[in-house]
């Protein structure tokens, strides 16, 4: 089609198309790499939690109970991330999320956005009074709550409040 005053330049249009194709390829690659890094939160039941607490895979288990809606929980999460980044093969960190199971996609989004690398599981047990004593007899049910277990000696340390800088390492030292 000829339009007076408008000149079709095939090279320009081909270059624009090639550029758009490169951008699309970059976006797809970026999306796939982000998706590959994100973890899907596994939904567990009480029996799975009990197995986790009795596991002897690593000498020290650090188990934190938290929720996305709990401000003190979210505030202390970087302490667990920092410990995870130290990559001690002697310590296993598990973050037990207490949001409702039907909110798993929200938890997945939260974990991805915060770039959390510790194992995150979602406990699907809504009647807290039936299981909190199994975690620790002193637990009143408030979160955040952290349990550190020496899997070799059975020595345990439990704190039912937000941890401050250095307290997590202190708990680990006390059970070793």
N, C-alpha and C positions, 0 to 999 in steps of 0.2 A: 504494500500500500504506500502510495506517495502522498505525503502531505507537504504542501508548499512551505518552504522555510525550515522543515524538519528533516534532518539528514540522519539516516540509520547508520550507526557505526558498529559492525559486528564485533570488533575487537573489544570495545568498551563493555558491551553487554556480556560477552564471554568472560571478561575479567571480573565483572561484578558477580556473575554466577559462580565462578571458581572461588572467589572470596567468601561468598555466602556458604558454599559447600564446606570450606575449611572451618568456618566458625561453627557450623552445625556439627561437624566431626569433633571439634574441640569440646563443645558443650556436652555431647554424648559421652565422650571419654571422661570428662570431669564428673558427670553425674554417676557413671559406673564406678569410678574410683571412690567417690564418697559413699556410694551404696555398699561397696565391698568392705569399707572400713567400719561401717556401722554394725553394731551387734544387735541381734534380735533378742530381747529379754525373754528368757525361758520362764514359763509359768510352772510353779511347783506346788506340791501339797505338803502337809506336815511331815509325812514319812520321809520325803526328800530332804527336808530341813534337818530332821533327826540324823539322817545318813551323813549330811554335810558336817554336822557338829561332831560326829563320831569318827569322821575320816582321819586317817593317819598318813595321807599323801605327803604333806609337808609337816615339819616339826611344829610350826606355829600357824594356827588358824585365826584370822581376824574377820569377824562377822559383824557387819553394821546393819542396823535396822533403821530405815528411813522412808520418807515419802516425798513426792514432788511438791506437795502442797505445804510441807513443813519447812518454814524459813530457817530454823536452826539446823535442820538436817542438811539443807542445801548449802548453808554457810560452811559446814565442816567437810563437805565432800572433797575439797581440794587437799585436805590432809591425807585422805586415802589415795588420791591420785598421785600425790608426791611420793608416798610410800610405794605405790605400784611402780612408779618410774625408777625407783632405786633398784628394782628387779632382783630382790633377794630371793634365791631359790628356796630359802628356809621358811618363807612366809607366803601363805595363801590368803588373799583378800577376796571376800565375797560381800557384795552389797545387796542386802535383802530388802527389796522395795515392798511397801505395804499399801500401795494404791490398789483399788479394786481391779480384778483381772480384766474386766471389760474396758479398762483404761490402759491396756497394754500398749496400744499405739501411741498414746500420749507419753508413756514412759520411754518407749523406743525413741521418739522424737527428742525427748529431754536428754537421753543418754548420748544421742548423736550430736545434738547441739553443744553439749558440754564436753564433747570429745572424751568421754569416760572410757578408760581401758581396763579397769577392774571388771571382774565378772559381776554382772548384775542379774539377779533373779527376782521374780515377782511371786510372793507367797500368796496363794489363793486360799486363805483361811480367814473368813470374816469374823468368826467368833473368837476374838483374841483371848478371852478368859479361859478357853479350853487349852491353850498352848503356851502362854507366856511363862508359866511356872516351869515348863520343860526347858526353856532357854536358861532361866535363872530364877531361883526362888525369891530373890529380892526385887525382881522387876515388877513395878507397879503398872506397867503398860505404856508409859510415856516414851516418846521418841524425840530426838534420836537416842539410840541405845547401841552400845558397842560391847561385844564379847570377844575376848582374846583367850585362846585355849592353847596350852602346850600339849600337843597330841601324844607326846612320849610319857610325860609325868601325870597328865590329867589336871595340872594346875590351871586355874581359871581366874580371870579378872573381868568384872562387869561394871560398866558405868552407864547410867541412865540420864544422860544430859549431853549437851553439845560439848565436844572436845575442843580444847584450845591447843595452840601450837606447842609441840613437845609432849603432850599428854599421851598420844598414841604410842610414841616410842617408849615412854615410861611404862605404859601398860605391858608392852611386849617385853621389856627388860624385867619386869616383875614376875613374869611367868617363866622366863628362861632359866 
